[in-house]
Amino acid sequence: MMYLIDLSGIIDLETFHEYVSKKLDFPAYYGQNFDAFWDCLLDMDSNSKIRVEGLSDLRKNLPNVYDKLNKCIKDYREEYGQIEFALFENSPSDEGLNK
């Protein structure tokens, strides 16, 4: 399964978690925090591909969220590595919330 997350236009933590949980089809009980994000990553199909765009906007608007997201992805890659992540600073798909 291929997922696209364009984080451009996200300006608060609540919107980040709502948007990401919707785009990645996380369950309704998703806890809206990075521990829950990690747990849901582990529950995803290992053949999934996640394209993350708009990282420069996220870093500018929510630097702490940017850091936590990058740490989760880095740790996941090191510990499990099945899900393929493609990370983009810009937003080539133009699907972010600020469009």
Order of alpha helices (4+ residues) and beta strands (2+ residues): beta-alpha-alpha-beta-alpha-alpha-beta
